[in-house]
Amino acid sequence: MKRKNFLSLIGLGAGTVIISSCLGACGKSDGPSPSPSPNPTPDNKVDFTLDVSSNSDINSKGWTIQNGVIIAKNGLNYIALAAACTHQQNPVTYQASSNTFPCSLQDAAHGSVFDANGVKLKGPAIQNLAKFNTTLTGNTLRVYES
């Protein structure tokens, strides 16, 4: 075998090993597999708990987003609504002064606002936000749908 052919075969073999390793790694994850949402129900309804005493967002901003739900503290009560605006799925925020949930995008093409029951007050959204039940036991807030 000539030197040129030998080096060509070695290079081809090494290339095959490298490509196989790279392609094989594309389908694998080195990190932990994602965990399901807390307390999943058999029919995939929202049902999870949150420690409100240790949640930094609730304690600093008065609201947080967990598992696709925006949870806002209003006095001694908690309000839980779907966190995505029904217009183009941008997150909503909470305005304690007006007790409303505006879309995070507030330009001319957006600007939807929802009340504490998830009812649309201002468009362009055409649907209300889903509202979820909340139950506070000690510092544990349960957010669920019935």
Buried (B, 14 or more C-beta within 10 A) or exposed (E): EEEEEEEEEEEEEEEEEEEEEEEEEEEEEEEEEEEEBEEBEEEEEBBBBBEBEEBEEBEEBBBBBBBEBBBBBEEEEBBBBBBBBBBEEBBBBBBEEEEBBBBEBEEEEBBBBBBBEBEBBEEBBEEBBBBBEBEEEEEEBBBBBE
